[in-house]
Structure formats: C-alpha cells, structure tokens
C-alpha cells in the first residue's frame, strides 16, 4: 500500500492493520511526519509537531502490540487542538501571550494516551476559539486542503485541515457554537459534536457557561465512533463503534432548510439538503419537511458566548493586552455582560428545549444545512472589527449554535461538492444523549454515498 493510501485509510483501518502486525506504529508515524513536513508549510494546520516524542511513543506502542496489548487506539496517531493541556507543553489557544507549560495532561488527552494513541502535535485555532475560521495575527491563516484560497472553517480548523489533507487519521476538536461541525463541513469530513458532558473538559469544570464540548473530526463515521469510545463517558446504549456498524432501523426524520437565525441559504446547500432527504427516503426512512419552533436563540447564546470569551481572556491568557483588536472588543463586551444576564440566558435553555420538544417527540432526527453556503474565501474578515465580523459569520453559520444551547448531539455529514469542487455538508441533530442514532444513520448514509473515496489534490 502506498503511504498516501494508508494516510487516508482512517484510524479504524489503521488500528486493524496494527493489531494484525501488517503495519508498525513507527512506520505510520514516520509517514505522517514526512507528509506534514512536505504539505503543512502551505496548509498551516499544526502549531507544534511532536516529531521525536511521537516516534518514541510509536516504538513503545509497537512493543506493546507485539506483547498482545489490544487497546483500541494503540499505535494510532492523533492530533489535538491547541486548547487542551498536554503535559510539559504550552497551550496557546490561538494566541502568543506567555503561559507556563501544563503540569499534567487534560482528561481527554489522558484518555487518548490510555487508549494507546500517539500524539502527533497541536493544531491551529483562532484566538480563544471565537470565530468559525482559523486565522490569527499570531499564527497566520490555516488553509482548506480542497482549495487553498478558501477557509478551512473554525475554530477547530487546524484539526479539520490536518485530517482532510491526510496529515493525521483523526483529530480532537472543540465545539462551543459549531466549531467541530463548521470545519468538518468546510473540509468534507464527518464532525460530531457530542452531547454536553459526554467528554470531560477537565481540568476545566465548564467552558463558555455550558456551551462547549470536545469531540472528533474524522474522515469516516467508524473513525469518529472509535475515537469517541476512547475518550467519552460510557453510553448506556452500548459502544459507539457498535452503533456505527449497525443499521439504524426505520427512522422518522424531519428536514428543514430554514435556520434558527434568519439567513439566505445558498442554492447548492438547499440541493444538497434535498438530495440527502431523498436518499433517506430511498433507504426506507419517513422523511417530512418540518419547521422546528426555535424562537429567539440569540439572547440565549450571546451572553454565554461573550462572557465566556471574557473569562478566557482573564483566566487562560491572563489579560487582553496582547490579543487582537477584535478579540479585545469581544472580551470587553463580555466584561459588561453581568453574571445575572448569563444566568438568565442559562435558565432560558429550558424554554428552548420545551419549544423543540414537539419536534423530537415526533421525529428521531432533524436534518438541516450545516452551513448557509460553501466555504468562504480565506481572509474574508481580516482586519474587521468584532461587530462586522460577527454579522458576517452569523449569516454564514446560522444553524449550529442552537444545539450548543440545548446540549444535544449534532453532526456535520458530507453531502457532495459544488460544481467548482468545494465540499457541501448537512447537519443531523439527535435527541438528547442519543449519539448512537446519529452514528448509525450517518454510517448508513456513508455506505450509500461514500465520501472518503475523493481526496483533495495536494
């Protein structure tokens, strides 16, 4: 097998080859390091690559594999977003302010190591994970592997670009308003935002006042499920890998092209949505056009978001003096957002859940656009202030934040390409704590409409 084929084979297939002795972890890591060295100067996906450390971990993994160790990710390389702690390393959060190296791994990194994964490096993000594009004054622009003049999305854009370009088989992202699903949609990946609390945020007790979760970006549903089983709390419905392998049964699916926040949805996105609805009907599912009752979500999301940005500017980077102008503007808005306003927004979450209850009482899954349009130009909002940037990105990403408010699982699922070769995506939203149905249905779509057969021309 050519290494390019192996690089895109995915974490689950690589794990099988490693356990069968047909591949060594060192060979795998060396191949990825060579690809990173060749391709990343253009893409700018990685903030830091653990070259020597990853090779040492790979040799340890090979020894354990020879001894019969069968941990699920043993010897498989992974990349992690630059907002989780790795012992001995500085977490930059898309910034350059000086911080002390972490004294211990975050819980999610500890679990990845416990599952046998080899850490390849840290991936880029915008400052404080604020924006749905991965660009910063500190670290530059991270580019989309499908088209270098387009954004890879954000804030987990480095993780998405790395996986889409075959620089890592799977990567960790975070999602506080769409930051896993948006870059997955931009880069032609499967991106799963798990339910709130499914993956530990420790040492943080909470983030962005309940909006943020951690989860995988992967080329396939199987890879995502394998990763999630390694890092998540145990599901009472059984392993996620079993859900990804199983059939979903006949489901009731609602679909809507109308996002929670008023925005124009591009014709190409609407066609991808209807094409997915038609595919689901052909698979025997009941698919009905239905408009959920979202109400006004901006007052439920905005205060938690901006106050969370302010919290991060104080707690994670110890002040705003070295941050970008629009980051400082967002933090200033958060500073004047009182804890009482934030608490009122959190209490309003229950009302939103109640308004949406009739939808999820009647339907198993909701199908919507992942984005209002294809990936936008890289640098579109460069140099703009916070307000103009916010208005621009809100019009492009109107459909993701609602599910951070409710805490429900949601996934970006590849849905073809535009005529000029840009990825398209749809969003599947599940009932609370029902990742299993999303994984099973997404895997069924993947089997019928395989998306990993097409690779970016690098």
N, C-alpha and C positions, 0 to 999 in steps of 0.2 A: 504494500500500500504506500503510495506517495504521501509525504508528510502533509501536504495540503489537504488531501482527503482525510487523513487522520485528524488534522486540526479542526475540521468541520464535522467530525463524526459525533461529537457531543459527549457529555460526561457519562451518561449511562452506558453507551457503547464502549467508551474507553475503560470504564470500570470492569466491564465483562472481559475485555482483552487483557487487562492487567491480572485479573484473577485466574485467567486461563494460561497465563505465562507466555502469551503471544506478544507481549509488549512489556517494556520496563518503564517505570516511572521516570528514570533518568533520561531515557530516550525521548519521552514525551515532553519533559521539561526543557531539555536541550532544544527540541524542535520549536517549542513556543518562544523560547528566549531568542532564537535566531529570527523568527518571524517578527517579534517585537522590535528587534534591532533594525530590521530592514524596513518595516512598514510604519512603525509608530512615530518616527520623525515627521511624517506627513499627517497622520491622524491625530496625534497628541492625546491618546487615550489614557496613558499611565502618568501619574505624578512621580511614582517611585517603583522601580523594578527590583525585586529581591533576588538578584542573579545567583550569588554564592549561597545564600540561605536556602533558596528553593532547590538547588542541586543537592545540598546536604540533606534536606528533608526528603528529597526523592530517593536518595540512596538508603536512608532509613526505612522508607516505605517499601523499597524493593526487598530489603532484608526481612521485613515483617510478612510480605507477601510470600516469600519462599518458606517462611515458617508456618504458613497456613492461616494467617490473620485474614479475616473476611469482613472487616469494617467497610461500610458501603461506599465511601469515597477514598479508600486507601490508594494513595499514589496519584489521584486525580488533581490536576492543577486548578486553582480557582483564583479569581481576582476579587478584591474588596474595595468598596467605595471609601473615599478618604474622609469619612465621618464616623468611623468605628475604630476603637482603640486596638492597636497591635502592640504588644509588649516591646519596649525598647525603641519604639518609633514615635515620631510626632504626627498627630492627626491634624491636618491643616484646614479642613473644612472649606477648601477653595480659597484660602487666604494665605498671607505670609507673616502675620504677626507672630512673634516668638512664643513658643509654648514648650513646656517640658515634655520629654518623651513619656509615653504611657508606662506606668509601672506594671500593668497587667493587661492581658487581653480582655476585650469586651466579651460578654457572654456568647454572642453569636460567633465570634472568632474562636473562642474556646471550644464551642460545639463543632465547628468545622474541623478544627485540629483533632478533636475527639473522634470524628468520623473518618480521619485519615487523610484529609485534604492537604495538598501542598499549596502554600500561599505564593502566588506569582508576584503580586505587587498591589499598589494602591492606585485607584482610578480617579480621574479628574471630576470635578463638580463645580458649579458656580458658587460664588461666595455665599456661605451659610445655607446652601441648598435652596435659595429663594426662588430661582427662575426655572422655567421649562426649556432652557437652552444652556449649554455648557461652555461658557465664555467668561473669562475674568481678566482683570488687569494684571493679576499675579501670575497666571499660568497660560494665558492665551486662549485660542479657540480650539475646541475639540471638534473634529470634522466627521461628517457622515460617511461611512465606507461606501455607500451606494453612489453618492455624489459629493465630492469634496467641497462644493460651493454651498451645500445645504447643512442645516443644523442636524446634529445627532439627537437633539432633544435634551431634556434635563429634568430634574437635576442629576439623575444617575446616568449622565450621558457618556462619561468615560467607560463605565461598565458596559453599556449597550454597544458602544463603538468597538470595544475590545472583543466582545463575543461575536458581533456581526462580521468583524474582519478576520475571525479565526485566530485571534491573539490569546484567547482563553476559551475553554469549553463552556463555562458558566461563570456568572459573577453576581456578587451581592449588590443590591441597591437599597435605597430607602424611598418612601413614598408618603409625603405629607399633604399632597394635593394633586397627585398624578405623576410623581417623579420616578416611578418604575414604568407605568403604563405609557407615558408620553415618549420617552426614549425608545421603548420597545416598539411602539407604533412607527417611530421615525426610521428605525433600523431594521424592520422586518423580523422582529423577534417575538417570542411569547414572553410576556411580562406579567407576573402575578403579584397583585397587592393582596397579601393575606388579611384575614380578619384581625381587628385590633386585639393585641395580647397574644396572638398566635406565636410570634417570635419575640423573645425577650429583648428589650432595649438596654438592659443592664450594662454598665453601671448607671445609666440614666433611669430614673424611676418613671419617666414620662417624657414626651417631647411634643412641642407645639400644642400643649394642652389637649392631648389625646388624638391629634390628627395623624401623627407619624407612625409608620410601621416599617419593618425590614422584610425584604423578600428577594427572590431570584429573578435574574434576566437570563434567558436561555434560548437556544435555537429550537428546542423541542419541548413538548409537554412532559415527556418522560424525564428529561434532564431537570426540569423545574420541580417535579414531584420528588425526585431523588434528593435534590438539594434541600427541599422543604422538610422532608422526613429527617434529615440530618440535624437541622437547626431548630425545628419547631416543637412546641408542646404536642404531646401525643393526641391524635384525633380519636374521639370515641367511635368514629365511623370507620376506623381501620387505617392502615398505612396509605399515604398519598400515592405511592407507586402502584398500589393495587387499583386505586381509582383511575389512574392514568391508563392502566392496562385493560380495564373493564369497559363494558358497554353501559351507556347511561340509562338505557330503557327509554320509553316514550315520555318525553317531557313536554310541559306547557311553556312555551316561550313567547314573551311579549317583545315586540320591537318598536322602537321609536326613533325617528330622525330629529326630533325636537329636543335640544339640550336644555338642562335646567336654567342656564343663563342664556338670554337671547343672543343669538349669533347666526350669521349666514353659514350654512354648511355647504361645502363645495359639491358640485355635481358628481365628481369622481368618488367622493366619500359616500354620497347617497346611493350611487350604483353599487359600491362595494357592500353597503349595508343590505340592500335588497337582494343582491346576489347571495349573501350569506343566509338571509331569511329563506330564499328559495332552496338553497342546499339543505337547510334543516328540515324543510317540508318534505323534500325528496327522501330524507332519512327516516321519515315517519313521525316527526315531532309535530305537535299542534303549534302553529305559529300565527299570532294575532297581532295586528297593529294596535297599539295601546299607548296612551299618553299618561305617564305617572303624574301624580299631584305633588310636584316639588315645592310649590310655594316660593317664598323668598329665602334663598340659601346664603346670600352674600353676608347678611348680618349674623349668620351662624358660623361662617367660615372666617371672615375677615378679622374679627377681633382676636381669635385664637392664633391665626397666622401671624399677624403683625406683632402681637405681644410675644409670641414665640421667637420671632426674629430678634426682638429687643433682648429677650432673655439670653439668646445665644451670643449676641454681641457683648454682653456683660460677662457671662459665665464661661463661654468657650474660647473667646479671643481677648478677654479682659479689656474691653473698651472698643470704641469705634474709630479712634484716631487714624488707624492705618487702613481702614476699609474704603471701598469705592464710594463715590458720592451718592449713588442711588441706594447702596446698602445703608449708608448713614441716614438717608432720608426715610427708608423703611423702618430702621430702628427708632428714629425719632417719632414716627407715627405710633410705633408700638409703645414707646415710653409714655405717651399721653393717653394710651388706651388703658383704662384703670382695671385692676383685678375684678371689680364689680361688673364691668362690661363683659369681661371674659367669662365670668361665672354665669352671667345671663345668657351668653351665647352657648355655653355648655348645657345649661338647662333646656335651651331651645332644641337641643338634639332630639329629645324625646318626642317633641311635637312633629319633627320631620319624620322620624321613624313611624309615628302613628299615621301621618298622611300617606306614607308609602306602603303601609301595611296591606291595604286592599290589593295593591299590585302583587305583593309577594304572597298573599293568601291565595290569589287566583293563579299565579304563574310561578314556575320553578326558577326561571332565569329571565333576566331582562337583557335584550340586545340593543346596543346603541352605537353611534360612531365613537371611536376612540379620540379623534381629533376633528376639528371643523374643516381641516384641509391637510394636504400633504406637507411634508417637512418644508419649512420656510427657509429663506436664504440665511446662511450663517452671517452674523453681524448685523442683522436687520435692526436690532435695537441698540447697537453700540453707541455710546455717548449720550443716550437719552436719560432723562431723569426718571424717578420712580413712578410718577403718575402716568406718563406717556408709555413707559414700558409695561406697566400693569394693564392699561387699557388694551394695548396691543396683544399681549399674551392671553388675556382673558377672552378675547374674541377668537383666538386660535385654539384654546384648550377649555371650552366651556362645560365639558361633560364629565370631568374626572373628580372634582373636589367634593361633590355631594356624598360620595361613598367613603371619603375620609371622615366626614361628619358623622355618618351613621355607623362607621366601623365595619361595614360589610365587605366581603371579599369581592374583588373585581379583577378582570384580566384583559389585557390587550392581546388580540388574536390576529395574526397576519391574514390579510384579505386581498392579496394580489398587488398589482402595481399600476401606476398611472401609465399613460401612453409613452411618457418620456422616462420611465424606469424608476420612479420613486415609490417606496413602499406605501401601501394602504393598510388600514387596520380597523377592526371593530372591537367594541368593548362588550364583554359578558359580565353581568353582575349577578351574584348569587345571594341567596338568603343568608342571614347572619350565621357565621361559623360553618358555612357549607362550601368549603373549598373543594370537597370531593366531587360534587356535581359539576362544578366549573372545570375541573381537571378532566373528568370523564367525557364531558361534552366537547371540550376543546380538543382532546385527543381524537375523538371521532371525526371532528372537522379536519384535523391534520391528516388522518388516514385517507379521507376523501379528497382533500385538496392539499397535497404535500407542499410545504413551503420551503423546506430546507434543501430542496434539490437545486434551487437557484442561489448563486453566490455573487457577491459584489465583485466587479472587475477591478482587482487591485494591482 
